[in-house]
């Protein structure tokens, strides 16, 4: 690698209208209303709680689906067991 010297800019970049970019950014930021720490914390809590509620909703939906699948499986198992019991009774009668 070769060492190349990087020229540092001594004056700020000027826009076409004569104002500097730094001044433009300061003007944009001065229009914003600053919020306090407590407000920022509350906003963060609210966003996290909405995430938690959507997560818990999704979790409860998954639990419901799993329970339905289990119930269907047990229903099929019980009906199959009843059918087997009936077949065994028929076989006993025949023999």
N, CA, C and O atoms as a CHARMM CRD file, in Angstrom:
* protein
*
  380
    1    1 UNK  N      0.83300  -1.17400   0.00000 PROA 1      0.00000
    2    1 UNK  CA     0.00000   0.00000   0.00000 PROA 1      0.00000
    3    1 UNK  C      0.87900   1.23800   0.00000 PROA 1      0.00000
    4    1 UNK  O      1.97400   1.26200   0.56200 PROA 1      0.00000
    5    2 UNK  N      0.36700   2.23500  -0.63600 PROA 2      0.00000
    6    2 UNK  CA     1.08400   3.50400  -0.65300 PROA 2      0.00000
    7    2 UNK  C      0.33300   4.49400   0.20400 PROA 2      0.00000
    8    2 UNK  O     -0.89600   4.47700   0.26700 PROA 2      0.00000
    9    3 UNK  N      1.07700   5.34900   0.85800 PROA 3      0.00000
   10    3 UNK  CA     0.45400   6.38400   1.67500 PROA 3      0.00000
   11    3 UNK  C      0.13600   7.57400   0.80000 PROA 3      0.00000
   12    3 UNK  O      1.01900   8.14300   0.16000 PROA 3      0.00000
   13    4 UNK  N     -1.11300   7.94200   0.77600 PROA 4      0.00000
   14    4 UNK  CA    -1.52900   9.10700   0.01000 PROA 4      0.00000
   15    4 UNK  C     -1.99500  10.15200   0.99300 PROA 4      0.00000
   16    4 UNK  O     -2.71000   9.84800   1.94800 PROA 4      0.00000
   17    5 UNK  N     -1.60000  11.35300   0.76400 PROA 5      0.00000
   18    5 UNK  CA    -2.05300  12.41300   1.66500 PROA 5      0.00000
   19    5 UNK  C     -3.43500  12.86500   1.22500 PROA 5      0.00000
   20    5 UNK  O     -3.70800  13.01900   0.03500 PROA 5      0.00000
   21    6 UNK  N     -4.28400  13.07000   2.19000 PROA 6      0.00000
   22    6 UNK  CA    -5.64300  13.49700   1.91500 PROA 6      0.00000
   23    6 UNK  C     -5.73000  14.97700   2.23600 PROA 6      0.00000
   24    6 UNK  O     -5.40300  15.41300   3.34000 PROA 6      0.00000
   25    7 UNK  N     -6.17200  15.73200   1.25800 PROA 7      0.00000
   26    7 UNK  CA    -6.29700  17.17600   1.46900 PROA 7      0.00000
   27    7 UNK  C     -7.53300  17.44100   2.30800 PROA 7      0.00000
   28    7 UNK  O     -8.61200  16.93100   2.00800 PROA 7      0.00000
   29    8 UNK  N     -7.38400  18.22700   3.34700 PROA 8      0.00000
   30    8 UNK  CA    -8.51700  18.57600   4.19300 PROA 8      0.00000
   31    8 UNK  C     -9.12100  19.87200   3.69700 PROA 8      0.00000
   32    8 UNK  O     -8.40500  20.80000   3.32000 PROA 8      0.00000
   33    9 UNK  N    -10.41400  19.92900   3.69900 PROA 9      0.00000
   34    9 UNK  CA   -11.12100  21.11600   3.25900 PROA 9      0.00000
   35    9 UNK  C    -11.10300  22.12600   4.39700 PROA 9      0.00000
   36    9 UNK  O    -11.49400  21.82000   5.52300 PROA 9      0.00000
   37   10 UNK  N    -10.64700  23.32900   4.08900 PROA 10     0.00000
   38   10 UNK  CA   -10.56300  24.36000   5.11600 PROA 10     0.00000
   39   10 UNK  C    -11.84000  25.16900   5.21000 PROA 10     0.00000
   40   10 UNK  O    -12.14800  25.71500   6.26900 PROA 10     0.00000
   41   11 UNK  N    -12.58000  25.25400   4.13600 PROA 11     0.00000
   42   11 UNK  CA   -13.81300  26.04000   4.18100 PROA 11     0.00000
   43   11 UNK  C    -14.99300  25.11200   3.92400 PROA 11     0.00000
   44   11 UNK  O    -14.84800  24.11700   3.21400 PROA 11     0.00000
   45   12 UNK  N    -16.15900  25.41900   4.49100 PROA 12     0.00000
   46   12 UNK  CA   -17.32400  24.55600   4.27700 PROA 12     0.00000
   47   12 UNK  C    -17.77800  24.57600   2.82100 PROA 12     0.00000
   48   12 UNK  O    -17.51400  25.52400   2.08200 PROA 12     0.00000
   49   13 UNK  N    -18.45900  23.51600   2.43400 PROA 13     0.00000
   50   13 UNK  CA   -18.97500  23.41500   1.07200 PROA 13     0.00000
   51   13 UNK  C    -20.07900  24.44600   0.89500 PROA 13     0.00000
   52   13 UNK  O    -20.95700  24.58500   1.74700 PROA 13     0.00000
   53   14 UNK  N    -20.02700  25.15900  -0.21100 PROA 14     0.00000
   54   14 UNK  CA   -21.04900  26.17600  -0.45600 PROA 14     0.00000
   55   14 UNK  C    -22.05800  25.67300  -1.47000 PROA 14     0.00000
   56   14 UNK  O    -21.70800  24.98900  -2.43200 PROA 14     0.00000
   57   15 UNK  N    -23.31500  26.02200  -1.24100 PROA 15     0.00000
   58   15 UNK  CA   -24.37800  25.68000  -2.17300 PROA 15     0.00000
   59   15 UNK  C    -24.46300  26.76100  -3.24600 PROA 15     0.00000
   60   15 UNK  O    -23.77900  27.78100  -3.16500 PROA 15     0.00000
   61   16 UNK  N    -25.30200  26.53100  -4.24500 PROA 16     0.00000
   62   16 UNK  CA   -25.45500  27.48400  -5.33900 PROA 16     0.00000
   63   16 UNK  C    -25.96000  28.83700  -4.86300 PROA 16     0.00000
   64   16 UNK  O    -25.60100  29.86800  -5.43200 PROA 16     0.00000
   65   17 UNK  N    -26.79400  28.84200  -3.82000 PROA 17     0.00000
   66   17 UNK  CA   -27.36300  30.11300  -3.38100 PROA 17     0.00000
   67   17 UNK  C    -26.45100  30.86600  -2.41700 PROA 17     0.00000
   68   17 UNK  O    -26.83200  31.92400  -1.91500 PROA 17     0.00000
   69   18 UNK  N    -25.27700  30.35200  -2.15100 PROA 18     0.00000
   70   18 UNK  CA   -24.32400  31.06300  -1.31700 PROA 18     0.00000
   71   18 UNK  C    -24.30900  30.60500   0.12900 PROA 18     0.00000
   72   18 UNK  O    -23.34200  30.88300   0.83800 PROA 18     0.00000
   73   19 UNK  N    -25.33600  29.91700   0.59600 PROA 19     0.00000
   74   19 UNK  CA   -25.33300  29.44800   1.98200 PROA 19     0.00000
   75   19 UNK  C    -24.59400  28.11900   2.05900 PROA 19     0.00000
   76   19 UNK  O    -24.52200  27.38000   1.07700 PROA 19     0.00000
   77   20 UNK  N    -24.06600  27.83300   3.18900 PROA 20     0.00000
   78   20 UNK  CA   -23.31400  26.58800   3.34600 PROA 20     0.00000
   79   20 UNK  C    -24.25500  25.46100   3.74800 PROA 20     0.00000
   80   20 UNK  O    -25.34800  25.69600   4.26200 PROA 20     0.00000
   81   21 UNK  N    -23.81000  24.24100   3.50500 PROA 21     0.00000
   82   21 UNK  CA   -24.62500  23.08300   3.86800 PROA 21     0.00000
   83   21 UNK  C    -24.80200  22.99600   5.37800 PROA 21     0.00000
   84   21 UNK  O    -25.84800  22.56200   5.86000 PROA 21     0.00000
   85   22 UNK  N    -23.79800  23.40100   6.11100 PROA 22     0.00000
   86   22 UNK  CA   -23.88600  23.36400   7.56800 PROA 22     0.00000
   87   22 UNK  C    -25.00500  24.28300   8.03300 PROA 22     0.00000
   88   22 UNK  O    -25.77700  23.92000   8.92000 PROA 22     0.00000
   89   23 UNK  N    -25.09700  25.45900   7.44800 PROA 23     0.00000
   90   23 UNK  CA   -26.15200  26.39600   7.82800 PROA 23     0.00000
   91   23 UNK  C    -27.52300  25.82400   7.48700 PROA 23     0.00000
   92   23 UNK  O    -28.46200  25.95600   8.27100 PROA 23     0.00000
   93   24 UNK  N    -27.64300  25.19100   6.32500 PROA 24     0.00000
   94   24 UNK  CA   -28.92000  24.60200   5.92800 PROA 24     0.00000
   95   24 UNK  C    -29.35600  23.53300   6.92400 PROA 24     0.00000
   96   24 UNK  O    -30.52700  23.46900   7.29800 PROA 24     0.00000
   97   25 UNK  N    -28.41100  22.69000   7.35400 PROA 25     0.00000
   98   25 UNK  CA   -28.74200  21.64700   8.31400 PROA 25     0.00000
   99   25 UNK  C    -29.15400  22.23600   9.65300 PROA 25     0.00000
  100   25 UNK  O    -30.08400  21.74000  10.28900 PROA 25     0.00000
  101   26 UNK  N    -28.47700  23.27900  10.08400 PROA 26     0.00000
  102   26 UNK  CA   -28.83100  23.90800  11.35500 PROA 26     0.00000
  103   26 UNK  C    -30.23100  24.49900  11.29500 PROA 26     0.00000
  104   26 UNK  O    -30.97700  24.42800  12.27200 PROA 26     0.00000
  105   27 UNK  N    -30.59200  25.07800  10.16100 PROA 27     0.00000
  106   27 UNK  CA   -31.92600  25.65000  10.02200 PROA 27     0.00000
  107   27 UNK  C    -32.98800  24.55600  10.06100 PROA 27     0.00000
  108   27 UNK  O    -34.04200  24.73700  10.67200 PROA 27     0.00000
  109   28 UNK  N    -32.71900  23.41800   9.41400 PROA 28     0.00000
  110   28 UNK  CA   -33.67600  22.31000   9.42800 PROA 28     0.00000
  111   28 UNK  C    -33.86700  21.78100  10.84100 PROA 28     0.00000
  112   28 UNK  O    -34.99200  21.50300  11.25500 PROA 28     0.00000
  113   29 UNK  N    -32.77500  21.64000  11.58300 PROA 29     0.00000
  114   29 UNK  CA   -32.85700  21.11400  12.94200 PROA 29     0.00000
  115   29 UNK  C    -33.50600  22.09400  13.90100 PROA 29     0.00000
  116   29 UNK  O    -34.12000  21.67400  14.88200 PROA 29     0.00000
  117   30 UNK  N    -33.38700  23.37900  13.64700 PROA 30     0.00000
  118   30 UNK  CA   -33.96500  24.35800  14.55800 PROA 30     0.00000
  119   30 UNK  C    -35.48900  24.35600  14.48000 PROA 30     0.00000
  120   30 UNK  O    -36.14600  24.82000  15.41200 PROA 30     0.00000
  121   31 UNK  N    -36.06700  23.84600  13.38900 PROA 31     0.00000
  122   31 UNK  CA   -37.51900  23.78900  13.25300 PROA 31     0.00000
  123   31 UNK  C    -38.13600  22.67000  14.08700 PROA 31     0.00000
  124   31 UNK  O    -39.33200  22.71100  14.37400 PROA 31     0.00000
  125   32 UNK  N    -37.34600  21.67300  14.48000 PROA 32     0.00000
  126   32 UNK  CA   -37.85300  20.55400  15.25000 PROA 32     0.00000
  127   32 UNK  C    -38.01000  20.94700  16.71400 PROA 32     0.00000
  128   32 UNK  O    -37.19900  21.69300  17.26400 PROA 32     0.00000
  129   33 UNK  N    -39.06200  20.43300  17.32800 PROA 33     0.00000
  130   33 UNK  CA   -39.28400  20.68700  18.74600 PROA 33     0.00000
  131   33 UNK  C    -38.60400  19.57200  19.52800 PROA 33     0.00000
  132   33 UNK  O    -38.90900  18.40000  19.30900 PROA 33     0.00000
  133   34 UNK  N    -37.69400  19.90700  20.42900 PROA 34     0.00000
  134   34 UNK  CA   -37.01500  18.85500  21.17900 PROA 34     0.00000
  135   34 UNK  C    -37.96900  18.19900  22.17400 PROA 34     0.00000
  136   34 UNK  O    -38.82500  18.86000  22.76200 PROA 34     0.00000
  137   35 UNK  N    -37.80600  16.89600  22.35200 PROA 35     0.00000
  138   35 UNK  CA   -38.62600  16.19400  23.33400 PROA 35     0.00000
  139   35 UNK  C    -37.74600  15.82600  24.51500 PROA 35     0.00000
  140   35 UNK  O    -36.54100  15.62100  24.36900 PROA 35     0.00000
  141   36 UNK  N    -38.35300  15.74600  25.67000 PROA 36     0.00000
  142   36 UNK  CA   -37.60200  15.42100  26.87400 PROA 36     0.00000
  143   36 UNK  C    -37.32300  13.93800  26.98500 PROA 36     0.00000
  144   36 UNK  O    -37.84400  13.13300  26.21500 PROA 36     0.00000
  145   37 UNK  N    -36.49300  13.58900  27.95300 PROA 37     0.00000
  146   37 UNK  CA   -36.14400  12.18700  28.16100 PROA 37     0.00000
  147   37 UNK  C    -37.36200  11.36300  28.55900 PROA 37     0.00000
  148   37 UNK  O    -37.54800  10.24200  28.08500 PROA 37     0.00000
  149   38 UNK  N    -38.19400  11.93100  29.43900 PROA 38     0.00000
  150   38 UNK  CA   -39.36700  11.18600  29.89900 PROA 38     0.00000
  151   38 UNK  C    -40.31500  10.89200  28.74300 PROA 38     0.00000
  152   38 UNK  O    -40.86400   9.79600  28.63800 PROA 38     0.00000
  153   39 UNK  N    -40.49800  11.88400  27.88000 PROA 39     0.00000
  154   39 UNK  CA   -41.38100  11.68800  26.72600 PROA 39     0.00000
  155   39 UNK  C    -40.79600  10.62500  25.80400 PROA 39     0.00000
  156   39 UNK  O    -41.52200   9.77300  25.29300 PROA 39     0.00000
  157   40 UNK  N    -39.48500  10.67500  25.59300 PROA 40     0.00000
  158   40 UNK  CA   -38.83300   9.68300  24.73900 PROA 40     0.00000
  159   40 UNK  C    -38.97900   8.28400  25.33300 PROA 40     0.00000
  160   40 UNK  O    -39.21800   7.32000  24.60500 PROA 40     0.00000
  161   41 UNK  N    -38.83200   8.17000  26.67200 PROA 41     0.00000
  162   41 UNK  CA   -38.98900   6.86800  27.32500 PROA 41     0.00000
  163   41 UNK  C    -40.40800   6.34300  27.17000 PROA 41     0.00000
  164   41 UNK  O    -40.61500   5.16300  26.88800 PROA 41     0.00000
  165   42 UNK  N    -41.39000   7.22900  27.35900 PROA 42     0.00000
  166   42 UNK  CA   -42.79000   6.81800  27.22500 PROA 42     0.00000
  167   42 UNK  C    -43.09700   6.37100  25.79600 PROA 42     0.00000
  168   42 UNK  O    -43.80700   5.38900  25.58000 PROA 42     0.00000
  169   43 UNK  N    -42.55000   7.10700  24.82500 PROA 43     0.00000
  170   43 UNK  CA   -42.76800   6.72900  23.42500 PROA 43     0.00000
  171   43 UNK  C    -42.16800   5.35000  23.15500 PROA 43     0.00000
  172   43 UNK  O    -42.76100   4.53100  22.45400 PROA 43     0.00000
  173   44 UNK  N    -40.97900   5.10300  23.72200 PROA 44     0.00000
  174   44 UNK  CA   -40.32700   3.81300  23.53500 PROA 44     0.00000
  175   44 UNK  C    -41.13900   2.70300  24.20100 PROA 44     0.00000
  176   44 UNK  O    -41.31300   1.62800  23.62700 PROA 44     0.00000
  177   45 UNK  N    -41.63900   2.96600  25.42500 PROA 45     0.00000
  178   45 UNK  CA   -42.46200   1.97400  26.12500 PROA 45     0.00000
  179   45 UNK  C    -43.71200   1.64100  25.32500 PROA 45     0.00000
  180   45 UNK  O    -44.10200   0.47800  25.21700 PROA 45     0.00000
  181   46 UNK  N    -44.34100   2.68200  24.76100 PROA 46     0.00000
  182   46 UNK  CA   -45.56300   2.46400  23.99100 PROA 46     0.00000
  183   46 UNK  C    -45.28100   1.60900  22.76500 PROA 46     0.00000
  184   46 UNK  O    -46.06100   0.71700  22.43200 PROA 46     0.00000
  185   47 UNK  N    -44.16300   1.88000  22.09200 PROA 47     0.00000
  186   47 UNK  CA   -43.84500   1.08900  20.90600 PROA 47     0.00000
  187   47 UNK  C    -43.52400  -0.34500  21.29800 PROA 47     0.00000
  188   47 UNK  O    -43.89900  -1.28000  20.59000 PROA 47     0.00000
  189   48 UNK  N    -42.82500  -0.52900  22.43500 PROA 48     0.00000
  190   48 UNK  CA   -42.51600  -1.88000  22.88900 PROA 48     0.00000
  191   48 UNK  C    -43.76600  -2.61900  23.32600 PROA 48     0.00000
  192   48 UNK  O    -43.89900  -3.81600  23.07100 PROA 48     0.00000
  193   49 UNK  N    -44.69000  -1.91700  23.98600 PROA 49     0.00000
  194   49 UNK  CA   -45.90800  -2.58900  24.43900 PROA 49     0.00000
  195   49 UNK  C    -46.76900  -3.00400  23.25300 PROA 49     0.00000
  196   49 UNK  O    -47.42100  -4.04700  23.29500 PROA 49     0.00000
  197   50 UNK  N    -46.77600  -2.19900  22.20000 PROA 50     0.00000
  198   50 UNK  CA   -47.54600  -2.60300  21.01700 PROA 50     0.00000
  199   50 UNK  C    -46.89800  -3.81500  20.36400 PROA 50     0.00000
  200   50 UNK  O    -47.59200  -4.68400  19.83600 PROA 50     0.00000
  201   51 UNK  N    -45.55400  -3.87700  20.39800 PROA 51     0.00000
  202   51 UNK  CA   -44.86700  -5.05600  19.87900 PROA 51     0.00000
  203   51 UNK  C    -45.21200  -6.27700  20.71900 PROA 51     0.00000
  204   51 UNK  O    -45.44000  -7.36100  20.18300 PROA 51     0.00000
  205   52 UNK  N    -45.24900  -6.09600  22.05800 PROA 52     0.00000
  206   52 UNK  CA   -45.57800  -7.20200  22.95200 PROA 52     0.00000
  207   52 UNK  C    -47.00100  -7.68700  22.71700 PROA 52     0.00000
  208   52 UNK  O    -47.26300  -8.89000  22.71900 PROA 52     0.00000
  209   53 UNK  N    -47.91700  -6.74600  22.51500 PROA 53     0.00000
  210   53 UNK  CA   -49.30800  -7.16400  22.32600 PROA 53     0.00000
  211   53 UNK  C    -49.46800  -7.92900  21.01600 PROA 53     0.00000
  212   53 UNK  O    -50.21000  -8.91000  20.95900 PROA 53     0.00000
  213   54 UNK  N    -48.78500  -7.49400  19.97400 PROA 54     0.00000
  214   54 UNK  CA   -48.88000  -8.23500  18.71200 PROA 54     0.00000
  215   54 UNK  C    -48.21500  -9.60000  18.85300 PROA 54     0.00000
  216   54 UNK  O    -48.67500 -10.58400  18.27400 PROA 54     0.00000
  217   55 UNK  N    -47.13000  -9.65600  19.62400 PROA 55     0.00000
  218   55 UNK  CA   -46.46200 -10.93600  19.86400 PROA 55     0.00000
  219   55 UNK  C    -47.36900 -11.87200  20.64300 PROA 55     0.00000
  220   55 UNK  O    -47.49300 -13.04900  20.30700 PROA 55     0.00000
  221   56 UNK  N    -48.01200 -11.34100  21.70000 PROA 56     0.00000
  222   56 UNK  CA   -48.89700 -12.19300  22.50300 PROA 56     0.00000
  223   56 UNK  C    -50.11400 -12.63100  21.69100 PROA 56     0.00000
  224   56 UNK  O    -50.60900 -13.74500  21.86500 PROA 56     0.00000
  225   57 UNK  N    -50.59800 -11.75900  20.80600 PROA 57     0.00000
  226   57 UNK  CA   -51.71500 -12.14000  19.93700 PROA 57     0.00000
  227   57 UNK  C    -51.30000 -13.27900  19.01700 PROA 57     0.00000
  228   57 UNK  O    -52.03300 -14.25500  18.85600 PROA 57     0.00000
  229   58 UNK  N    -50.13000 -13.15000  18.41800 PROA 58     0.00000
  230   58 UNK  CA   -49.62800 -14.21400  17.54300 PROA 58     0.00000
  231   58 UNK  C    -49.42300 -15.50600  18.32200 PROA 58     0.00000
  232   58 UNK  O    -49.71800 -16.59500  17.82900 PROA 58     0.00000
  233   59 UNK  N    -48.91500 -15.37400  19.54500 PROA 59     0.00000
  234   59 UNK  CA   -48.67900 -16.55100  20.36800 PROA 59     0.00000
  235   59 UNK  C    -49.99000 -17.23800  20.72000 PROA 59     0.00000
  236   59 UNK  O    -50.08700 -18.46400  20.66900 PROA 59     0.00000
  237   60 UNK  N    -50.99800 -16.44800  21.07800 PROA 60     0.00000
  238   60 UNK  CA   -52.29300 -17.05600  21.41500 PROA 60     0.00000
  239   60 UNK  C    -52.92900 -17.69700  20.17800 PROA 60     0.00000
  240   60 UNK  O    -53.57800 -18.73700  20.28800 PROA 60     0.00000
  241   61 UNK  N    -52.74800 -17.08700  19.01000 PROA 61     0.00000
  242   61 UNK  CA   -53.25600 -17.69400  17.77300 PROA 61     0.00000
  243   61 UNK  C    -52.58300 -19.03800  17.50600 PROA 61     0.00000
  244   61 UNK  O    -53.23700 -20.00400  17.11400 PROA 61     0.00000
  245   62 UNK  N    -51.27200 -19.08600  17.72200 PROA 62     0.00000
  246   62 UNK  CA   -50.55200 -20.34600  17.52600 PROA 62     0.00000
  247   62 UNK  C    -51.02600 -21.40900  18.51200 PROA 62     0.00000
  248   62 UNK  O    -51.18000 -22.57700  18.15400 PROA 62     0.00000
  249   63 UNK  N    -51.25600 -20.99200  19.76100 PROA 63     0.00000
  250   63 UNK  CA   -51.75400 -21.94400  20.76300 PROA 63     0.00000
  251   63 UNK  C    -53.12500 -22.47800  20.36700 PROA 63     0.00000
  252   63 UNK  O    -53.40000 -23.67000  20.50300 PROA 63     0.00000
  253   64 UNK  N    -53.98200 -21.58600  19.87700 PROA 64     0.00000
  254   64 UNK  CA   -55.31900 -22.01300  19.44800 PROA 64     0.00000
  255   64 UNK  C    -55.23400 -23.02200  18.30400 PROA 64     0.00000
  256   64 UNK  O    -55.93300 -24.03600  18.30700 PROA 64     0.00000
  257   65 UNK  N    -54.37200 -22.73500  17.32900 PROA 65     0.00000
  258   65 UNK  CA   -54.21500 -23.64800  16.19500 PROA 65     0.00000
  259   65 UNK  C    -53.68200 -25.00300  16.65600 PROA 65     0.00000
  260   65 UNK  O    -54.13400 -26.05100  16.19200 PROA 65     0.00000
  261   66 UNK  N    -52.71500 -24.96700  17.57600 PROA 66     0.00000
  262   66 UNK  CA   -52.14100 -26.20800  18.08700 PROA 66     0.00000
  263   66 UNK  C    -53.19600 -27.01000  18.84600 PROA 66     0.00000
  264   66 UNK  O    -53.26800 -28.23200  18.71600 PROA 66     0.00000
  265   67 UNK  N    -54.01300 -26.31800  19.63700 PROA 67     0.00000
  266   67 UNK  CA   -55.07500 -26.99400  20.39600 PROA 67     0.00000
  267   67 UNK  C    -56.10100 -27.61900  19.45100 PROA 67     0.00000
  268   67 UNK  O    -56.55200 -28.74300  19.67400 PROA 67     0.00000
  269   68 UNK  N    -56.47200 -26.88500  18.38900 PROA 68     0.00000
  270   68 UNK  CA   -57.42500 -27.42600  17.41700 PROA 68     0.00000
  271   68 UNK  C    -56.87100 -28.68200  16.75200 PROA 68     0.00000
  272   68 UNK  O    -57.57900 -29.67600  16.59300 PROA 68     0.00000
  273   69 UNK  N    -55.59400 -28.62700  16.36600 PROA 69     0.00000
  274   69 UNK  CA   -54.96900 -29.78500  15.72500 PROA 69     0.00000
  275   69 UNK  C    -54.94300 -30.97100  16.68600 PROA 69     0.00000
  276   69 UNK  O    -55.19800 -32.10600  16.28500 PROA 69     0.00000
  277   70 UNK  N    -54.63600 -30.70400  17.95100 PROA 70     0.00000
  278   70 UNK  CA   -54.61000 -31.77500  18.94800 PROA 70     0.00000
  279   70 UNK  C    -56.00600 -32.36600  19.15400 PROA 70     0.00000
  280   70 UNK  O    -56.16900 -33.58300  19.23300 PROA 70     0.00000
  281   71 UNK  N    -57.00500 -31.49300  19.23800 PROA 71     0.00000
  282   71 UNK  CA   -58.38200 -31.96300  19.42200 PROA 71     0.00000
  283   71 UNK  C    -58.83300 -32.83700  18.25300 PROA 71     0.00000
  284   71 UNK  O    -59.47500 -33.86800  18.45500 PROA 71     0.00000
  285   72 UNK  N    -58.49600 -32.42300  17.03100 PROA 72     0.00000
  286   72 UNK  CA   -58.84900 -33.22100  15.85400 PROA 72     0.00000
  287   72 UNK  C    -58.15300 -34.58000  15.89400 PROA 72     0.00000
  288   72 UNK  O    -58.74900 -35.60800  15.57200 PROA 72     0.00000
  289   73 UNK  N    -56.89200 -34.56600  16.29000 PROA 73     0.00000
  290   73 UNK  CA   -56.13100 -35.80900  16.37000 PROA 73     0.00000
  291   73 UNK  C    -56.75700 -36.75000  17.39900 PROA 73     0.00000
  292   73 UNK  O    -56.90800 -37.94600  17.14900 PROA 73     0.00000
  293   74 UNK  N    -57.11900 -36.19800  18.55700 PROA 74     0.00000
  294   74 UNK  CA   -57.73200 -37.02100  19.60000 PROA 74     0.00000
  295   74 UNK  C    -59.10500 -37.53100  19.17000 PROA 74     0.00000
  296   74 UNK  O    -59.47300 -38.66400  19.47900 PROA 74     0.00000
  297   75 UNK  N    -59.85600 -36.70400  18.46500 PROA 75     0.00000
  298   75 UNK  CA   -61.16600 -37.12900  17.97200 PROA 75     0.00000
  299   75 UNK  C    -61.01900 -38.30700  17.01300 PROA 75     0.00000
  300   75 UNK  O    -61.75700 -39.28800  17.09300 PROA 75     0.00000
  301   76 UNK  N    -60.05300 -38.19000  16.10600 PROA 76     0.00000
  302   76 UNK  CA   -59.78500 -39.28800  15.17200 PROA 76     0.00000
  303   76 UNK  C    -59.31600 -40.53600  15.91400 PROA 76     0.00000
  304   76 UNK  O    -59.71300 -41.65200  15.57800 PROA 76     0.00000
  305   77 UNK  N    -58.47600 -40.34200  16.91600 PROA 77     0.00000
  306   77 UNK  CA   -57.97000 -41.47200  17.69600 PROA 77     0.00000
  307   77 UNK  C    -59.11400 -42.16500  18.43000 PROA 77     0.00000
  308   77 UNK  O    -59.21400 -43.39200  18.43100 PROA 77     0.00000
  309   78 UNK  N    -59.97600 -41.36000  19.05500 PROA 78     0.00000
  310   78 UNK  CA   -61.10100 -41.94200  19.79600 PROA 78     0.00000
  311   78 UNK  C    -62.05800 -42.68500  18.87300 PROA 78     0.00000
  312   78 UNK  O    -62.53300 -43.76800  19.21200 PROA 78     0.00000
  313   79 UNK  N    -62.34100 -42.11300  17.71400 PROA 79     0.00000
  314   79 UNK  CA   -63.25400 -42.79300  16.78000 PROA 79     0.00000
  315   79 UNK  C    -62.62300 -44.07400  16.25400 PROA 79     0.00000
  316   79 UNK  O    -63.31300 -45.07500  16.05900 PROA 79     0.00000
  317   80 UNK  N    -61.31300 -44.04700  16.02400 PROA 80     0.00000
  318   80 UNK  CA   -60.61900 -45.24500  15.56400 PROA 80     0.00000
  319   80 UNK  C    -60.64300 -46.31100  16.65400 PROA 80     0.00000
  320   80 UNK  O    -60.82600 -47.49400  16.36500 PROA 80     0.00000
  321   81 UNK  N    -60.46000 -45.90000  17.88700 PROA 81     0.00000
  322   81 UNK  CA   -60.48600 -46.83900  19.00400 PROA 81     0.00000
  323   81 UNK  C    -61.86900 -47.47400  19.13900 PROA 81     0.00000
  324   81 UNK  O    -61.98900 -48.67500  19.37700 PROA 81     0.00000
  325   82 UNK  N    -62.90300 -46.65900  18.98600 PROA 82     0.00000
  326   82 UNK  CA   -64.27200 -47.18500  19.05000 PROA 82     0.00000
  327   82 UNK  C    -64.53200 -48.17100  17.91500 PROA 82     0.00000
  328   82 UNK  O    -65.17000 -49.20400  18.11700 PROA 82     0.00000
  329   83 UNK  N    -64.04100 -47.85300  16.73500 PROA 83     0.00000
  330   83 UNK  CA   -64.22700 -48.75400  15.59100 PROA 83     0.00000
  331   83 UNK  C    -63.51000 -50.07800  15.83800 PROA 83     0.00000
  332   83 UNK  O    -64.04100 -51.14200  15.52000 PROA 83     0.00000
  333   84 UNK  N    -62.31500 -50.01400  16.40000 PROA 84     0.00000
  334   84 UNK  CA   -61.57600 -51.24500  16.69800 PROA 84     0.00000
  335   84 UNK  C    -62.32100 -52.08800  17.72800 PROA 84     0.00000
  336   84 UNK  O    -62.40600 -53.31100  17.61500 PROA 84     0.00000
  337   85 UNK  N    -62.85500 -51.40300  18.72900 PROA 85     0.00000
  338   85 UNK  CA   -63.60600 -52.13500  19.75900 PROA 85     0.00000
  339   85 UNK  C    -64.81400 -52.83400  19.14300 PROA 85     0.00000
  340   85 UNK  O    -65.10800 -53.98000  19.48100 PROA 85     0.00000
  341   86 UNK  N    -65.51100 -52.15100  18.24500 PROA 86     0.00000
  342   86 UNK  CA   -66.66500 -52.75700  17.57000 PROA 86     0.00000
  343   86 UNK  C    -66.23300 -53.94700  16.71900 PROA 86     0.00000
  344   86 UNK  O    -66.90400 -54.97900  16.70500 PROA 86     0.00000
  345   87 UNK  N    -65.12400 -53.80500  16.01700 PROA 87     0.00000
  346   87 UNK  CA   -64.62500 -54.91200  15.19300 PROA 87     0.00000
  347   87 UNK  C    -64.24800 -56.11000  16.06000 PROA 87     0.00000
  348   87 UNK  O    -64.51400 -57.25400  15.69100 PROA 87     0.00000
  349   88 UNK  N    -63.63000 -55.84900  17.20900 PROA 88     0.00000
  350   88 UNK  CA   -63.27200 -56.94800  18.10400 PROA 88     0.00000
  351   88 UNK  C    -64.51600 -57.67700  18.61300 PROA 88     0.00000
  352   88 UNK  O    -64.52100 -58.90300  18.72400 PROA 88     0.00000
  353   89 UNK  N    -65.57000 -56.91400  18.92200 PROA 89     0.00000
  354   89 UNK  CA   -66.81500 -57.53400  19.37600 PROA 89     0.00000
  355   89 UNK  C    -67.41500 -58.40400  18.27300 PROA 89     0.00000
  356   89 UNK  O    -67.90000 -59.50300  18.54200 PROA 89     0.00000
  357   90 UNK  N    -67.38200 -57.92100  17.05000 PROA 90     0.00000
  358   90 UNK  CA   -67.91700 -58.68600  15.91100 PROA 90     0.00000
  359   90 UNK  C    -67.11000 -59.96100  15.72100 PROA 90     0.00000
  360   90 UNK  O    -67.67400 -61.02800  15.47700 PROA 90     0.00000
  361   91 UNK  N    -65.77200 -59.85100  15.83500 PROA 91     0.00000
  362   91 UNK  CA   -64.92400 -61.03100  15.68000 PROA 91     0.00000
  363   91 UNK  C    -65.21500 -62.05700  16.77600 PROA 91     0.00000
  364   91 UNK  O    -65.22800 -63.26100  16.51700 PROA 91     0.00000
  365   92 UNK  N    -65.44700 -61.57800  18.00000 PROA 92     0.00000
  366   92 UNK  CA   -65.75200 -62.49700  19.09900 PROA 92     0.00000
  367   92 UNK  C    -67.06400 -63.22700  18.84000 PROA 92     0.00000
  368   92 UNK  O    -67.18100 -64.41800  19.12800 PROA 92     0.00000
  369   93 UNK  N    -68.05700 -62.51300  18.29400 PROA 93     0.00000
  370   93 UNK  CA   -69.35400 -63.12900  17.99900 PROA 93     0.00000
  371   93 UNK  C    -69.21400 -64.20700  16.92300 PROA 93     0.00000
  372   93 UNK  O    -69.83000 -65.27000  16.99500 PROA 93     0.00000
  373   94 UNK  N    -68.38900 -63.90000  15.93100 PROA 94     0.00000
  374   94 UNK  CA   -68.22000 -64.83700  14.81900 PROA 94     0.00000
  375   94 UNK  C    -67.48500 -66.08800  15.29900 PROA 94     0.00000
  376   94 UNK  O    -67.85800 -67.20300  14.93300 PROA 94     0.00000
  377   95 UNK  N    -66.47400 -65.91600  16.09000 PROA 95     0.00000
  378   95 UNK  CA   -65.68000 -67.06300  16.54500 PROA 95     0.00000
  379   95 UNK  C    -66.37200 -67.73200  17.65100 PROA 95     0.00000
  380   95 UNK  O    -65.87400 -68.72500  18.18200 PROA 95     0.00000
